[in-house]
Amino acid sequence: MSKTPIEIAALRRDYTRATLLEASIAGDPFKQFALWFEEAHACEISEPNAMILATADANGKPAARTVLLKSFDTLGFVFFTNYESRKGRELAQNPQASLLFSWMDLERQVRLEGRVDRTSAQESDDYFDSRPAESRLGAWASPQSEVVSDRAVIDRQFADARQRYGDSPPRPPYWGGYRLVPDVFEFWQGRVSRLHDRIRYRRHGSGWVIERLAP
């Protein structure tokens, strides 16, 4: 028996959980993000720190992938990766990027734009040393984004890294952190009839301009 085709165009729902009004938001976007992040975590959303990182190379060709937020404060939003990966190469060519958090169980999204800088070596060391040994060995085993002939190559390099470093591998010189320093935040709250609430914080001097965007 053949399966009934999914009617993708008919997949829709109305968003009715909440509103986002200027009178109820924080004046500082970092505080507003912290509030929403805490609510996403409290709702036990799977990996609330998962975010889409969008980059572009020197010619403007875009790419996007999911990475994990590992910390944030008023200095920016931090994630870690292989500096020699595709995203690392693109950030070296064009250090502007966007992050997107999608918490659809709460009918919410947050989008950020800004400059991306490498974290300090000490920050990278501290986070790397906090990771499970297997994850640290994996950083040595994987030439991220490079073509490999098969899975056995990765498994063999992982075994080689374990034999070389045991359970105490140091941080590879090509692995570390990035910090996105936002100059734009957009908070999106789903509403009925696709008339969603969109509030943008735009950096202006030492403060922020708050604007409502049409849905």
PyMOL commands that set and color helices and strands:
alter all, ss='L'
color gray80, all
select helices_A, chain A and resi 8-10+22-24+29-42+86-93+104-106+121-130+133-141+151-165+192-194
alter helices_A, ss='H'
color red, helices_A
select strands_A, chain A and resi 50-56+62-68+71-73+76-82+96-103+108-118+175-189+197-204+207-213
alter strands_A, ss='S'
color yellow, strands_A
deselect
rebuild
show_as cartoon
